[in-house]
Amino acid sequence: MAGRKLILSDGTEYPEGEAGYSDGVLWCYLPAGTDVAKVFAAFTDPVKTARITFDYTLDTVTYEHQTAFRGLWIDTDGKIKVCLMKEA
């Protein structure tokens, strides 16, 4: 969706990326066509995921300390989902 993006601690941006937090889990959604290997490398790096900002049209939400990688999925439509949690 236009006007939305995810920004990692190191400044890496994912245009059209989204994030949502529920029940102790941060879900990050990236559009189809995003390089899966680069996503995996970025989201398994606790320095890069120490702060994730979801910037959307009228607001910005920042998630901090979501450094425990729990998984990466590619939907049938090619969209990527990443699951993160706070370290125990």
Number of C-alpha atoms within 10 A of each C-alpha: 11 9 11 18 21 24 20 20 15 13 12 12 15 18 17 18 24 21 22 12 13 7 6 10 15 22 18 20 22 24 18 15 10 15 11 16 8 9 16 14 10 16 24 18 13 16 14 20 23 18 19 25 20 23 20 17 10 7 8 12 12 13 16 13 16 21 21 20 19 13 13 19 13 15 10 8 9 13 16 21 19 20 19 22 18 14 10 4
